Amino acid sequence: MRANFVASEVSSGIRRNLTMTMAVVITVAVSLGLFGASMLVRAQVSTMKDFWYDKVEVSIFLCGKGSDTPSCAGGPVTKAQRDQIKADLESLKPLVDSVYYESQAEAFARFQEQFKNSPIVDNVKPTALPESFRVKLSDPTKYDVVASAFAGRPGIEQVNDQRKILDKFFRLLGGLQLIALLIALSMLVVTVLLIVNTMRVAAFSRRRETSIMRLVGASNFYIQLPFLLEAAVAAGIGAILAVVGLVFVKIIVIDQVLAPSFQFTAFVGWDAVLAIAPLMILVGVGLAAIAAFFTLRKYLRV
Amino acid sequence: MILFDGVTKLYANQERPALDEVSLEIEKGEFVFLVGPSGSGKSTFLRLVLREERPTKGQVWVAGKELNRLSNWKIPALRRQIGTVFQDFRLLPNKTVAENVAFALEVIGKPASHIRKVVPEVLEVVGLEGKEERRPDELSGGEQQRVAIARAFVNRPILLIADEPTGNLDPGTSVGIMKLLDRINQLGTTVVMSTHDQAIVDQMRRRVIELEGGHVVRDQSRGVYGYAR
């Protein structure tokens, strides 16, 4: 194998076919960029899930004076009921990680803190807020166990899972990710078709050379290698551009724009980018090589 | 060197076979003319030898190998033993004479040092010394065919296939090309040449195989082109 010769064949092939090669570079960059972006959204969702699920609680609101649900027909919660609920919660360990009782006074204090800039604070009396148990689960997905055990019980007004609110948001992000992934996949199909056509044009423009190569007994591998490398180089450049784009998104969009504005949540770190980038390059170069390989089998037979 | 045993070649979508039950043998070191009208099967014969086609029936032996049983990845090794020359030269227009010859060695992975040594040698054999840096469009037809012969011969093949090598050349130039092919034959390479050129065949007095309608109608050592043409 003569590396110089192969290298000069590849570079002359790329120069001869420059517009098509550029088209391949750009479509590879765009489709892989979308692919990487959808992977990034997925990593973001999982980062946020980790961050938030750690903090979410199941709230068991107890009956107060104004409660009008059927389970509160017996009036405000009694001490016996409250103690029984606490004991039952403790018996659900280890699913129940910790139980925290929040009295009306504490609830009011927290309410005042949360809405301290809002005039609404002045209109709410401490007794309007229900007392509650804040339950932290070791596995937040097992909310149903707690809900079925406590919902509708006398003295309990409502069982709330904070996770449900988050899940709506995560579903939205998941949907966005799916759309991005679908667009990325269709772009990747376009990329493959484009590479197939590029190889066809390249094979045609070099048919003299290849026919001579066949006649003098060059091996199939030797005949096809320049084409394969051409496709791989073009796809590699496209993939590198896509990775550069991903890094820019991480630096500019996430670190400089989103993170300072949304400090209450966590964002994907560089570890996610480092995991996605090689995958993008692998997908890009692999697709190009597969597309080229099958095209060449068809157009450059012995 | 070449053995055809009951070879029939029927192309798809054609009723009449291009070759019909052809059996013949060409010995090592022979110089053979393949003559016959267009469509008589000369090109098919040569394509079968090069394993560009497979016979529909029968066996083709080249250099001791039965080509039907030759697996695909061994075809390049077969073709490295066979030089090929065509009527239309098939040179690469953007490469010089020396590069055109070197190309045949580069693509089979010969080392650069070997190429630097043998290319000038073979250009001398074909009489093109001093024209190494010319491009094909700067050469006459005869000179271009010499480049093509140099390329076919540079790897010292045991068999040279020439498909109407003088078809595009004037008679004077053709004589030079024939002298060159004769010299290559005397260096030990078997030469099989298809041609329509009566004067050349009559002058050379070598073995003549005449095909017509896919059949061998004449096989004559020291023959002439034909009787009543």
Boltz contact constraints between the chains, C-beta under 6 A:
constraints:
  - contact:
      token1: [A, 1]
      token2: [B, 109]
      max_distance: 6.0
  - contact:
      token1: [A, 5]
      token2: [B, 106]
      max_distance: 6.0
  - contact:
      token1: [A, 213]
      token2: [B, 107]
      max_distance: 6.0
  - contact:
      token1: [A, 215]
      token2: [B, 84]
      max_distance: 6.0
  - contact:
      token1: [A, 216]
      token2: [B, 104]
      max_distance: 6.0
  - contact:
      token1: [A, 217]
      token2: [B, 76]
      max_distance: 6.0
  - contact:
      token1: [A, 217]
      token2: [B, 79]
      max_distance: 6.0
  - contact:
      token1: [A, 217]
      token2: [B, 80]
      max_distance: 6.0
  - contact:
      token1: [A, 217]
      token2: [B, 108]
      max_distance: 6.0
  - contact:
      token1: [A, 218]
      token2: [B, 107]
      max_distance: 6.0
  - contact:
      token1: [A, 218]
      token2: [B, 108]
      max_distance: 6.0
  - contact:
      token1: [A, 219]
      token2: [B, 76]
      max_distance: 6.0
  - contact:
      token1: [A, 222]
      token2: [B, 107]
      max_distance: 6.0
  - contact:
      token1: [A, 302]
      token2: [B, 72]
      max_distance: 6.0
  - contact:
      token1: [A, 302]
      token2: [B, 75]
      max_distance: 6.0
